[in-house]
Amino acid sequence: MTYRTWLRTILTIVIAHTLCSHIGFAGITGKIAGRLIDAQTEQPLPGGNIMITGLVRNNEDIQFSSEQYRGAATDANGEYYIINLPPGFYIVEASFMGYEKQIEKNVKVSVDYTTRLNFSLHTQTIDLGESVVVTAQKEMIRKDLTSSAVSVSADELESLPVREVNDVLELQAGVIRDAGGQLHIRGGRSNEITYMIDGVQVIDPLRRSSGLTVDNQAIQELQAITGTFNAEYGQALSGVINIITKQGSDKFRFNFSGYLGDYFSYDNDTYYVMNNPDWAEFSAHLLTNQFSESDAERLLSKYDITSSEVESRKPYLEKTGYLDSFNPLKNTDFQVNLSGPVPFTKKAVTYFVSGRYFYDPGYSYGKRYFMPWGFSTPAMDSIHTFEQADNELVPLAWRESFSTQSKLYFRPKPSLNFSYGFYFNKRFDKDGELTYKYVPDATITHDNASQTHIWALNHTLSPNTFYELKFSYFQKDYKGRLYDDPFDYRYMPTQQADFEQYVYDRRHNENIQVHTNSRDYTYFGNDVDRSVNNVKHVSFKFDMTSQVTKRHLLKWGFDGKHHDLKNEWYRLQFNQSTYRPYIPDPDSSAFYQYYHYNPKEYAGYIQDKIEFKELIINLGIRFDYFDSDGNVLSDPSDPEIYAPARPEHQYKNYDPTKPEDEWGDEYTIAEKEQFWYKKASAKYQISPRFGVSFPITDEGVIHFSYGHFFQNPELRYLYENPKYWVDITRAGVTPLIGNADIEAERTVMYEIGIQQGLWGNVFLHATGFYRDIRDWVGISPPIDTDWGTTYHKYINNDNATVKGVTLTGRVLLSNLSVNIDYTYMIAMGTYSNPTEAYNAVRDDKEPRIQLINLNWDQRHSVNTTLNYQYKGWNGSLIATLASGFPYTPQFASGEGATGAALGELKENSEVRPNTYNLDLRISKPVRLFGIRTTFMLNVFNLLDTRNARQVYADTGRPDFTIDGRNFIDRQRGLDIEISDVGEYYNRPTYYYPPRLIQVGLGVGF
């Protein structure tokens, strides 16, 4: 190989690695910088020593050994900087020959920011060895803040009445949680947020949701970037959530916290069940024609009522509340963590291990009056024993989870650090479908298991330069099913006639016919959908950070991510002779879908942080590359490979001039695949980022930022309906297909803001922002087929604009701190999600060109957090007030003619009621037998407020609908129901959770 060939090869590798990698990683360290001067003359002290000698955790000083010290010497101007510092609270010592030492404690370092720490030393007048100790004040004005971001430390997390990361994020300005529980940052869709753990992206790419969660006890710092973000962050449009986990300690530490609790409310008009099993069984028998009309009258006589009086009187429907007594054993939450040095390693290797068990039964209950097979054993199964209903109270929407976070930290020498992190979540939950309130065992269980492994190397080459090398492995497995075995004998047929034959054997009783009321609870049946998906990816990342000059902090890097995506979904079908379940054929049934793809992502970035006394600039650019590994149709007009419309796509020797029997053999599926599909093209994006911050007064800073941001869509939109079933005459077909050639979603974001210190300990941060969002995933216009039918596919055609103002105020007093976050925002777009867009085109509506209020368009929200400390007592109160989300009004039943005359009501033109809430936390630490013990009380929704999550479209209220009161679907001429229509339309899930009380105990040493 020639010299030029070698040079070309090397340059190609360098450029490819620099430009072709996906930024799935982020910064995890910060910086301290400042100046050392003479307190009297204010002259610089060159050659002074600034050393980090320890850190502060849980109000306890932890001193480093001399080998662990980190520091720097001041230059000719007395200036210094120390880079590559993990977030936390440090002890920093300044010394100069002939001057008193000065020690600053509680110096907070946050990820990606520079903590300014200046020292003024006095000439030595005290005995040698003594020092002046100062407790650092919390830095409220960040002069290097060029976009909106907030950092929450471990101590701050511990003081709040929250147990989940999302609960903390919801309190930040510009962040809202919609009615479905999804977070939105500055008006974007919920999938526009990237989640990172120790600088590694952990998202489920199929749905662009958080891949796993980290317990609060394991978090050292939680950083939420809600504005424009630097070039090192990618694959996000709205914001970045960066979680830095705790490292091990030099001595053994143990902490345990446990909570017991329950939902508690006297609102028995909302949280109740029908408490009459006799009536439930009687009505079910009657609805299956197992009683004659005379039998019905006879049985009703026990209630001293006739069938004509059922609707008006209903004395048999006995309501019983289920939240009006407090049982602390219902809701459990236990956390434990250990840290310390690994034995026999001379403290060179430390560990941190935590675990959590959590169970929440929810606040929506039903009763087990029926099983999926109704109220009797299936007549056509004489082999198995079927469990019968026990009339027990059962939670409908519960959640149970296990999690652990473990981290090993190895520091063979001060300049070299290795770490390994293992993060695991296991979660089971049920959604609880309304119609199955009295058949609670009929709905599927969701089983999620996620794990991430992160190997990291941090090497300091000099006081000015360090690099990080990371490798990670992520896996998420999901199963959704009613029973583990798809052939389980307990699966019931879904067709009504099949159910009647299998359960009641109509050959012996032709009068059997199960009836259901459309606005009443069911008494039989089960969910037969089954889903499995497996998401894996391996990634690598290299970052180099260098303080190339006193003013320039340069950072560049590259990385890559390789995915392995598998998804399987099918709906069980039932044999027409045995009525037993079977798995549909993947090649002939649209009720079975499976795909397996290996997309790849690469990216690279370079950015420069330029720091002058009166000006800070963040300047960067990044490159993203994506290969979907997917296929698109060669001929969109003939999509179904198993049922071609064109004869030339079916026969090898097709000739329209010859008779059909001379067209020869048909192509095999394998042969057709060679010309039926073509590979989707690779995509790439270039996005510049710019931010600037400059002070206008000693306590006032203005910042401005601008950037282009891109992200890949939810990858499920690329691969859905992989067999391209589009003929709606085929059972189970939804004429909508994935599009592996879809482009990235993108936004341009602008932000301008001011930080200002007001009267002493009062601070204000005001920000205005604007986002122009393009190429959201939407739905294509109809695509014609040669069969004469049409279908749709996912494309980039939805747009949105968001504008708003956020105000953040901080008040710090001796024992009291007050944080107030206010957001005013207008979020408007064409469609809130692709499902909404598809429903519109399916209903033959014209494509929307005007912008409407998006589903999460919350105009006003205020979050206030008060924290008070007195003689060891700690009390926190979180108060929230927010305007309602929009909804689309509808005309009530019976107003159809009037509605048609007036035209359709505008979508999302009305607003749900305002919401307000109070959460309380009280804690008191004491020493019992030398062990740190903390007693805790959490009360969520302290006032037990009924805040509307959903409303009925005809009234705009969560507790009343004209349709529900005006309509009852009758069977057999009798006013018979499992329960009354009033209960059916009384839906606890239309409200946010009622009051939840938790009592807790924490111990540690």
N, C-alpha and C positions, 0 to 999 in steps of 0.2 A: 504494500500500500504506500502511495506517495505521500510526501509531506503535506501537500495541499489537500489530499483526500482525508488524511488524519485530522487536519485543521477543520475541514468542512464538517466532518463527523462530530468533533467535539463541540463546535459552535451550534450545530443542529440540536445536539442533546441539551446544551445549556439553554438555548432559546425555547425549545419545546418544554423543558421542565419549568422554565420561568413563566411561560405563558399558558401552559396547558395543565391546569390542575384546579380542582374545585375547592373553594375556600369553605371547608366544613369546619374550620378551626378558628380560634380567636385569641386575642390577648388574654393572658392570665396574670400579668404582673403590672406593677406601677412604678413610680419614681418619686424620690425625694430630692428637692433642689432648693438652694437658698444662698444666703450670704453670711459671712462671719465678719463682725466689725467690733471696733473698740467702743464701749458704751459711752465714753466721755467725749472722744474726739470724732466719733462716727467714721473713722478711717478704716479701710479694709485691713484684715489680718491675713496676709498670705502665708501659706504653709501650715495653717491650722488643721487639726484633725477632727473630722466628723465621723463618729462611729455608732453603728447600731449594735447595742449591747444586750438587747433582750426584747421581749414583747409582753403585752398585757392580755390576759384571758380571764374572763369572769372576775374582773377587778383584782386579779392576782398577778404580781410581777414574776415573770419567768426570765431569769438571767441566762444569757448564753455563756458557754465556755469561750475562752480567748480564741480558740481555733474557729469558732463560729462567727466571730465578729465580721461585720461588713462595714466598709467605710470609704472615705475619700479625703484627699487633702485639698485645701482651698487654693485657688490660683492667685495671680497677682492682684486681682480685683476682689479677693476674698470670696469668690463664688465657688460652689461645689455642686455636684450631683451624684446620686447613687441610683443606679438603674437595676432592673431585674428583681424587684421586690414583690413577693406574694402579698395579696391584700391582708390587712390586719392592723392591729394597734401596736406600735413599736416604742421602744425606749431608745432615745437618741442622745448621745453625749458629745458635747463640743469642748475642745481643749486647745490651749495655746500657752506656750512657755511664758510664765510670769503672770498669768491670768487665772482667775477662778474657773473651775470646770462648771459647765452648765448642763443639766440633764433635763430633757423634755420627755414626759411620759404621755401615753395615749395619743401618739402621733399616728393619725389614720392614713393608711395608704389604700387607694382604690385602683382597680384595674383600669389601665389605659390613661390614667391621669397623673399629673404632677402635683405633689403636695409641697407647698411652699413653706419652708421652715428656716427662718432667719434667727441668728444668735447675736446678742450684744453682750460681750464679756467685760467684766470689771477687773481692774488690776488686782492682784492677789493681796488680800488683807486678812485672810483667815488661815487656819492651820492647814498644812499640806495634807492632802487626802480628802478634805471635805469638798463638797460640791453644792451648788445651788440647784435645787430640784424644782421644776416647774411642771404643772399639769397642762398639757396642750389643750387649747380650746378647739371645739369642733369647727372646722373650716366650712363656713356657710357660703362664701363667695369663691367659686372656682374660676380662676382667671383663664384657664386653658379649656374651658367648656365651650365648644363650638357648635354643639347641638344638644337637644334635650336628652338627659339621661339621669338616672337616679341609682345610687348604690345603697343597699341595705345590709348592715353588718350583722354578724351572728348575735350580738347582744341586743340589737334592735329587734331582730326576729323573735327573740325569746320574750321580749316584753309585750308583744302584741297578742291579742286574742285571735290568733290564726294558727292553723295547723297544716295548711297547704300552701304551696308556692303561689298558686293562682289567686288565693285570697289576698296575698300581699300585693301582687301585681294589680289587682282590681282597684286598689286604693290610690294608684298613681294617676296623675293628671294625664289626660289623653288616652287612658285605657278604660274600656267598658267591658262588662260581661253581658252577653245577650240573654234572651229568655231561655235559650237552650243550654246555657252555661259556658258558651264559647267566648274566648277573649278576642277583642278587636282593638287594635292600636291605631289611633288617628283615622278611624273610618274605613279601614281596609277589611277585607274578608279575613275570617279567622285563620285561613291557611297561609297568611302572609307573614307569619312570625317564625323566626328560626330559634330553636332551643339548643343551647350549648352547655355541656358539662366539662369543666376543666379545659375549655377551649376547643372541645370537639363537638361537632354538630350531631345531635341525637334526635332525629325526626323519622317518623314513618313516611317514606316517600310516596306511598300509595295514596295517602290522604293528607300529607303535609301537616301532620299533627305531632305533638310531643311524643317522642319514642318511649320515654320512661320518665318517672318522677324521682326527685331526690327529697328525702325527708328534711325538714327544717333543721333538725339536730345535727345534720352532717354538712350544713352550708356554712362556709366561712364568710362569703359575700355573695349577695344576689344583685346583679347589675341588670337594669332594664334600660335599653336604649330605645327611646320612643320617637326620636327625631332622625335626621340624616345620620348615617354612620359611616365610619371610615372604610377605605378600600379593602382592608383586611377581612371585612365581614361581607359575606355573599349569600345568595339564595334566600333573600328576604326582601319584601317590599315595604312592610310597615315598621318592623322593629326586631330587636335582638334581645333575647333573654339569655344571659351568660351567668352560669352558676359555678362558683369556685368552691370546691369541697375542702374540708379540713384535713390537715396533715397530722401526723403522730406527734407525741410529746416526749420529752426527755425522761419523764417519770410516769409510772402507772396512774391512770385516771379512770374512774368509773362513774357513769351517770345513768340514772334510770328515771323515767317519768311515766306515769300511768294516769289515765282518765277513765272514769266511769260516768255514764250519763244517760239521758233519755229526753225525747221530745215531750214537752209538757204544755198542754193547752186545755182550757175549759170550753173551747169552741166546739161543742158537740153537734152543732148544726152543719159543720164542715167535715169534721173528722169522725165519721161514724160508719157502722155497718148495720145491715138488717140482721137482727138477732132472733130469727124464728126458723129453725131448721125444718119444722113440721110443714110450714107453708112452702118453703123452697121445694121440698120433695113433692108435696101435693101439686103445686103448680107445674113442675116438670112432668109429672105423670099425666096431668091433664093436657099439656102441650104436646105430648106424644100420643094422644088418642088412647091412652090406657084407661081412661075413665069415660063413662058416658056422661051426657049432660045431667041426667038424674043423679049419678054418682057425685058429680061436682056440687050439685045443690045440697046433697046430703052432707058432704064433707064441709061445705061452707057453713052449714048450720051450726057447727061447733063454735063458730065465731059470731053466731046470732046475726047472720047477714045473708042476703041473697046475691046472686050474680049481678043483678041489675044495680045493686048498691056498692059493688066492689070499688068502682072508680072514685066515688065521692067519699066513702068512709075509710076503707083500708085499715081497719083496726088490727089486722094481723101483722102489719109491718112495724115491728118493734125496733126502734133505733137504739143503738148502744154506742156511746163514744169510746174511743180506744186510746186517746191521749190525755185523759183527765185524771190519771194516776201516775205517779212518778216511780219508775223502776230503774234504778241506776245501773242494773246489769245488762240493759238492752244495748247500749252504745258503748263500745270498748275501744280504747286506743292506748297501746303500750309501746314505749320506745326505750331502747337501751343502747349505750355506746361505750366502748372501751378504747383507750389509747395508751401508748407507752413505747418503750424501747423493746426491740426483739432481744430476748436473752442471748448472752454470749457474743453479741456484736459490738460491745463497747459503745452503745448508743449510736452507732453509725447507721443502724436500720431502725426505723420507727414505724408504728402502724396506727391506723384508726379504723375501727370496725363498728358499725351501727346496724341495728335491726328494728323493724317496726311491724306490729300486727294491728290491724284496724278492722272493725266491723261496724257498719251503720245499717240498721234495718229500714231506714227511710221513714217517711211519715204518711205513707199510703198503704192501707191494709185491706185485705179481703178475708172471706171465710171459706174454708174448705167444705162447701156443701155438696160439691160434685167433683168427680174425677174426669179425665178426658173421655172415658167411656160412659159418661153420664152418671146414672144412679144404679146401674146394675152391671153384672158381669157379662161380657160379650157372649152371646148364645153360640156363636160358631167357633169358640175356643174352649174346649173341654180339658185342655192340658195344663194351662197356666193358672196360677192364683192371682187374681186382680185385687189390689188394695182398694178398700172402700173408703168413702169420705168419713172424716172424723169430726167435722164441724169446728175445727180449730181456727183461731185467729192467725193469719199468715201475712207477713210483709210482702208487698207486691214488687217493690223496687228497692232491693237491698244491694249492699256492696261489701265485699270482704277482700282484704288485700294483705299481702306479705311483701316486705321489701328489705333489702340489705345494701349497704354501701361499705366497701372495704378498700383500704388504700395502704400500700407499702411505700415507704420513702427511704431511699438509700443515698447517703451523702458521703462517699469515700474521701472527699476532700472539699474544701470550701468552694472551689470553682466548678464542681461537678456533682450533679444531682440526677438520680434515677428515680422513677416512680412507676408503680403499677396500680391501677384502679379497677375495681370490679363493682358493677352496679347492676342490681337485679330487682325486678318487680314481678309479682304474681298477683293477678286480680281476677275475681269472679264477681259477676253482677247480673241482675235481671232488671229489665226495663219496666215490666209490669203493664200489660195491656188492659185498657179499661174494660173491655167486654168480658174478660176472663176474671173479673173480680171474685166470682164465686167458684171458679175453676182455676185456682192459682198455680196448679202444677202443669198447666198446659203450655206455658211459654218457655222459650229457649233461654239457656244460660250462656252468657258471654265469658269466655275464658281467654285472658290475655297474659302472656309471659314475655318479658323483655329483659335483655341483658346487654351490657356494654363492657368491653375490656379496653383499657387505655394504657399503652406503654409510652412513657415519655422520658426524654433525655434533655436536660438543660445544662449547657456547658458555657461557662464564662471564659472567654478567651483573653479578656483584658478588662480593666475597669470601665472601658468604653463600649465593649462589644460582647454579645453573647448570642448563641443560637439555640433553637429548640427543634427537636426531632420527635415526632409522634407517630405511633401506629395505633389503629383502633379496629375493633371488630364489634359489629352491632347485629343483634338478632331479635326479631319480634315474631312470636307465633300467636295466632289467634284461632280459636275454635268457637263456633256458635252452633249449638244443637240442643235438642230437648233431651235425647238419650245418647250415650256414647256409641252404641251399636245402631247402625242405620236399619237393621232388620229386627230391632227390638219388638217383642210381641205387644208392647203397650202402645205402639203407634196406631192411631185410629184413622180410618179412611176420611178424606176431606170432602168427598162428594156426599151430599145429603142422602141420596138413594143408596149409595154403598154403605154408609154408616147405618142406615136402617136395617139393611140386609145382614150386615156383619154382627151388629150388637143385638138386634131383636129377632133376626131370622124371620123375615116377613112371609116365608113360605108357610109358617104356622100361624101367622097373625097378619092378615092382609090389611087390617085397619090401622096398623102402626104407621104413623107418619110424624116425624119430628118437626115441630114448628118453632120458629124464632121470631121475635119481635125486633124490628129494625132499631128501636130505641129502648132496648132492654138488654140485660145481661144474658149471656149464653149459659147453657148448662151441660155442654158437651164439646168435644173437638180439641184439636191441638195444632201447634205450629209444626210444619214439616219441612221448613227450610233448613239447610245445613251448609255451613261455610267453613272453609279452612284457608288461611293465607299465611305464608311464611316469607318474611322479609329479612334479608341479610345484606350487609355490605362490609367491605374491608376498605380502609382508607389509610393514607400516609400523608405526612405534612412536614415541611421544612420551613422554618422561619429564621431570619437573621435580623437582629436589631443592633444598631450601632449609633452611639452618640458621636457622629463623625466630627462635629465641632461643638462648641459650647451652645450654639443656637440650633443645630440641626440634629434631630433624632430620626434616623432613617431606618425604615423597616421594609423588608421585602420577603416574599416567600412563594412557594408553589406546593400544590398537593393534588391528590387524585382520589377518586372513590369508585369502586366497582360494586355494582348491585347484583343481587340474585333474588328475583321476585317470582313467587309462585302464588297463584290464587285459584281456588276451586270453590264453586258454588253449585248446588243442585237442589231441586225440590223433589222430594220423594213422590213417586207415583205408586198406584195401587193396582194389583192384579185384579182383573174383572171377574175372576172365578173364586179366588181364595181371599181376596181383599187384603192381602198382605203387601207390605211395602217392597219396592225394588228401586234401584238406582237407575235413572234414565240413561239411555245410550248417548254417549258424547257426540257421536257422528250423525245422529238423526233427530235429536231432541234439543229444543231451545231451553229446556228445563235443566240442562247441564252445561256449565261453562268452566273452562280451565285455560290458564295461560302460564307460561314460564318464559321470562325474558331476563336479559343481563345488560341493562343500560350502564353507561359509563359517564362520569363527570370529571372534568379537569378545570383548573383555573390557576391564575397567577396574579400577583398584585405587587405594587410598590407604592409606598407612601412616605411622606416627609412631614414631621412635626417641627415647625419653625417657631422658636420661642425667643421673643424679645421682651424687654421689660414692659413695653406699651403695646405689644402686638403678638398674638399667637395665631399661626396659620396651620391648618391641616390640609394637605394637598395629596391626592392619590388617584390612581387609576387601576382598574382590574380588568381581567379577561376571563370569560367563562366559556366553556365548551361542553356540549352534551351530545351523546350518541344514544338514541333511544333503543337501538337493537330491535326495533319493531318493523312491521310491514304495513303497507298500504295497498289498496286495490289497484290493479293495473287497469281494470275497466269498471269504473264505479256504477255503470248501468247494469252490470250483471254480477251482483255481490256474492250470491250463495254458491259456494264451490260444490256442495253436495246436491244442488238442484239447479244446474245452469239453465239460463233462459235461452241462450244462443246455441244453436246446434254446433257451430264451429268450436265452441268451448267444451263440447261433450264428445264429439266423434273425431277420430284421428284423420279420417279421409273425407271430411265433409265437403260436398260439392253441391251447391244449390241446383245445378243443372241435371243432377242424377237423382234417381229414386232413393228413398231413405234406406232401403235394405242394402244399398251399395256404399253406404257411408263408412262401413268398416267398424272396427272395434271402438268401444268407448275408452276414453282416457281413464287411467286409474287416478285415485286421489293424489298419490305421490307425483304422478306425471303432471296433473293439473296445477299442483302447487308451484311447479317450475315457472309457469307463465301467469298464474293467477295473481301473484303478489309481487311487489317490488319493495326494496329496502327504503325506509324513510331516510331523508338526508340529515346529516349532522348539523347542529345549530351552534352558533357562537355569538357572544355579546361583548361589547366594550363599554365600560361605564366609568366616567370620570366623577370624582368627588372633591368637594371644596368646602372648607369651613374656616371662618376667621373670627377671632375674639379680640376685643381691645377695650381697655378701661377708659371710662370717661371721668371717674372720680376715684378717690381712694377706696371707696366701697361700692363702686358702680361699674358694671361691665356690660358691653353690648356684644352680641354675637350674631353672625349670619352664616348660613350654610345652604348648599345647593348640591344636588347629586342626581345621577341616573341610577336606577336600581332594577334588577332583573331577578326572576326566579323561574325555575321549571314549574309547570302546572302539577297538580296532583297526578301522579303517574297512572292512576286507575283510568283517567280520562284518555290515556293513550291506548289502553289495551282492552277496554270493556267490549263485551260481545265479540270475542276473537274469531268466532266462526262466521261472523257477519250474517246472522239470522235477521232478516228484515221483512219477510213476507208475513203480514199480520194474520193471514189465514192459517198459519201454522201455530199450534197451541203453545202458549208461553212466550211468544215473540213480542219484544218491544222494539219497534223500528228505529233504534238508535245505536250507533256504533262508535267505537273509540277511534282516535286519530293519532297514530304514531308520528305524524309529520307536523304536529302542532308546534307553534312557536312559543317562546318564553313570554310570560306576563311581565309587564314593565310599568314603571311609574317614574315621574320626575317630581322631586320634592324640593320645596323651598321653606326656609324657616328664618325668622328674625326674632331675637329676644333680648331681654335686659335682665341682669341680676343687680339688685340694689339693696344695700343695707340701709335701713331706716332708723328709727329711734333706738339706738343702742343694740338691743338683742332682738330686733325685729328685722326680718329679711323678706324680700319679695323677688320672685322670678316670674316674669311675664313673657309669653312667647306667642307669636302668630305664625301660622303655617298654612301652606297650600299644597295640595297633591293633585296631580293630573295623572290618572290611572288609565292605561290603555291595554288592550289585548287580553283582558280577562277571558277565561274560558266561557264560551256560550254555545249556542246551537246554530247549526247551519240552516239555510233555507231548504225546502224539500228537494231531494235528489231523486230524479225519475229513474225507474228501472225498466227493463225490457218486458217485465211481467205486467206493466201498467200500474204498479204500486209506487209509493214513495217512501223514503226514509230520511233520517237526519244523522249528522255526525257532529262531534265536538270540534269547534273552531275558535279562533281568537276574534271575537267580535263584540264583546261587552266592554263598556267604558264607565268611568265614574270620575267625579271630582269631589274633593273634600277640602274644606277650609274651616279654620277655627282659631280659637284663642285659649291658651291655658294660663292659669294664674296659680302660683304656688307661694304660700306664705308660711313663714316659720317664726315662732316666738319662743325664746329661750329665757326662762327665769330660773331662780335658784332650785326650786323643787318641781317646777312645772314646765313642760314643753307642749307646744300646740303646733300642729301641722294642718294646714288647710290647702286642699287641692280643688280647684274649680276648672271645669272644662265647658266651653261653649263650642259646638261643632255642628256643621251641616254636612251630611254625607248623602250624596245623590248619585244614582247610577241607572243604567238601563235595566239590569236584573241583579237581584241579590245573589243568585246562585244558578248554575246550569239547570237544576231541576225545575226551578221556577220558569226559566226560559223555555224548557222543553214542554211544560204544561201549557204554556201560552201558544206555541206553534201547533201543539196537538189539538187545541181548541180552535184552530183556524183564525187566531188573532194575527193582526198585522205585526211585523217586527217592530219593536219599540224603538223609537228614535229620540223621544224626549226622555229626560232624566226624571226619575221619581225618587222619593225618600227610600233609602235602603232599609232593610229590616232592622238594622241596629242603629238607625239614625236617632241617637239620643241627644237632644239639643243642649240640655243643661244637666250637669252632675256636680255635686259638691261632696267631698270626703273630708271629714275632720277627725283628727286623731289627737287625743289628749292623754298625756302620760304624767302621772303625779307620783313622787317618791317622798316618803316621810318615815324616818326611823325604821328603815328596813322594809316597810310596806311599799308595794308597787301596784298602782292601779292604772289601767288603760281603758279608755272609752273611745270607740269608733262610731261616729255618727255619719250616716250617708243620706243624701237627699238627691233624687234624680227625677227628671221628667220621663214620661212613658215612651215606649217604643211605638212606631207606627203600625197600623193594621188596615186592612181593606174592608170597609163597611159593606154590608149586604142588606138587601131588603128582606124583611121577614116573610114567612110563608103567608100566602094570601095577598101579598102586595106585588105579585109578579106582573100583573097588567100595568100597574102604575110604574113599576120599575122599568118595564120594557119601553113605556112611553117616554120616560125621562132619560133613558140610556143607562149604561153601566156606570156604577159609581167608580170614581177614580181610585186606582190602586194606592195603598198606603197613604191615604189622604186623611185618616183620622189617627188620634193618638190615645194610647192606653192611659189609665190613671197614673199619677205620680207615685213614686215609692219613697219610703223613708224607713230607716232602720237604725237600731242601736245595738252594739256588741260591747260586752264588758269583760274585763279580766282583772282579777285581784290575786296577788301572791304575797306570801310572807315567808322569807327564809329564816330558819332558826338552826341552832346547833343541838343535836340530840346525840349524846354519847360520842361526841367528837365528830359526828357525821353531818355534813351539810344537808339539811332537810328543808324542803319548800312545800308549803301548802298552797294549793291553787284552786281557783274557781273561774270557770268560763261560762258566760251566759250569752248565747247568740240569739238575736232578735229579742232583746230584753223585754220589750213592751208587747210581744206576741202580736205584731202587726200583720194584718192580712194584706200583703202587697201582691198585686195582680201580676202574674207571669204571662197568662194568656187571657183573652176575653172572647166572648161570643160576638161574632161579626154583626149581628142584627141589633145588639143593644150596646156594645162597647163595655160590657160589664162581665166580670168573671163568675158571677153568681146568678145570672138570670138570662134566659133566652126566650123570646116569644115563641119560636119554633117548638121548643121543648114543652111549653105549657099548652100549646094548641094541638099537639099531635100525639096520638097513641095508636100504634099499629095493632089492631085486634086480630085474634085468631078464633075461628069456630064460633063467632058471635058472642063470645064470653069476654068479660073484662078481666082477663087473667094475665098476670105478668110474674116473672121471677121476683122483681121488685118494681117500685113505681118509677115513673118517668122523672119525678123530682130527684130521686137519688141518682138516677142515671146521668142527669145533667149537673149534679153536684160533684165537682171534680177537684179533689185536694191538690192535684198537680197543676191546676190553674193558678195556684198561689206559690210564692216562694216559701221556704221552710218556716214552720212555726218556731216557737221558742225551744231552744235546745240548752239544757243545763248539764254542765260537766263539772265534776269535782275531781281534783287531781292531787297527786303526791309525787314529789321528786326527791331523789336522794343522790348524793354524789360525794366523791372524795378523790 
